[in-house]
């Protein structure tokens, strides 16, 4: 089964990347319902006490079907590249209660044949259920994800978007889509995604609505909405998943480079093979963000790193000159 997004020239020009904190919160529930399937499980195990302490934890678990599907209304397509979590959650709160039964049916009935009891017991009051779900995600975000996990994940997701933008500039749309996932194929204005859900092939004209591309930490491959009223968006697995597992030891820097720059700056350069934020670099090096900023300022002044603002983050990466210094 395949899904085809038909993109005209204007549609391709309006294709954009977005980083959705709400999507990551929703899809992260798979870590509690399907543990062991993602490389950063250790980070979530460390957060398990905080999650289990939430009174809303059973309701949050109930939102994930046994095949890992979640209702589409929980992951609205971002209207801007870097939305705030609370702004996205407001979209969920405003969801039409009359449509809730259909959303839940699409997510659960084809595979599980029934709604989870926690949802079935509340389905007769859809407006109240939507509010309860939104409140549960607010608590989950505030007490579990936002304090420690989201800053690391955000850095990884933003770095992925920087990389994809470079691929698009260097290799065009065909190279970009091929680089996102092996399920995606681009030819003659049609983006095809191989999928294992739905009742058959489906053609979706984008019709100047724009196509959103969203990296995630919680997917096995490229995916899109499961309902018939598809908004043009594709979620794909982000690069850099290993950076979420914990603070790995930085790779060793060449001895000659340490002699030239000093150990702290040389270690920083070894980490900057991907665009990375100051706070993430500090976490991985076990030092303060202020110390990292001082070294980055020197490296930037000597043209060994470049920097670019991405949303609210400033991401640093090695310059070609630094790549030459580091060698193969």
C-alpha positions, 0 to 999 in steps of 0.5 A: 500500500502506498500514499502519494502526495502530489506536489506542484512547483508551488507546493514544493516551494512551500514544503517546510521543516518543523519541530513539534514538542507536542508530537514528541510528547505524544509519540514518547508515550510509546516508551511506556507502552512499548519499551525496548524498541528505541535506542534511548530507553535508558533516558526514559527509565530514569524518568519512570518514577516521575511518570508513574507518579502522575495521576494521569499516567493510566490515561496517557498509556491508554492513548496508544494502541497495541500497534503503537498508533495514536489518534491523529487529533493529538498531533496537529500539524504545526502552523509554524516551524518552531511552535511552543508546546502550550500553543500546540496543546491549545489546538488539541483543547479546541478540537471538535468534540463531535469528531472525537468518536471517529478519531478514536475509532480509527486509531483503535478499532481496526487493530484492537477491535475495541477502545481501551476501557479508560477511553470507552468509559469517558467517550460519552462526554467527549468535550470533558475527555478532550479537556482531561487528555489535554490536562494530562499532557500538560502535567506530563510535559511539566513534570516529566519531559520539559525539565531534562529530556526536552532540551536534549531532544530539541537540540537533536531535532534542530540539528537534524533540520539543519542537516536536511536543509544542507542536503536539500541545498546540495542535492535537491528534493530527490536527494532530500526525500531519499535521505529521509527514509527508504520508504520515500520515493520522489519522481515527476512531482509525486512523493510516494510513501510505502506504508503498512496501514490503511485499506489501499493506495491513496492519492493526496493532492497538496493543493497549496497547503504546504508539506510539513516534514517533522523529525521525531525521536519515536518512529521506526520509519517515515509515517503520516496521519492514519485518517482519511482527512490527511494534512500534508505532513510526514514524520521521519526518524531524526538523526542523532538518536545516540545523543539522547541515551546519556552523556557519552565520552567525547571522542578523543581529539588528535594530540597535535590539535590538543597541543595547538588549541588546548584540550577543552577547545579540541574536545569541543571540535570533536563533538561538533560534527553535527550542529549542536547547542551550547547546553547540549555540549555542556551536558556531554562535556560535564561542564557549565554552559558558560565555560562552553560559550567562552571556548566557542567564542574563541573558536568562532572568532578564529573561524573554526566553528560556524553558528546559526540561529534556529528558532530559539537555539543557536547551533554551532558546527565545525567549519571546513577549516576545522574538518581539515585540522581534525583530519580523516 
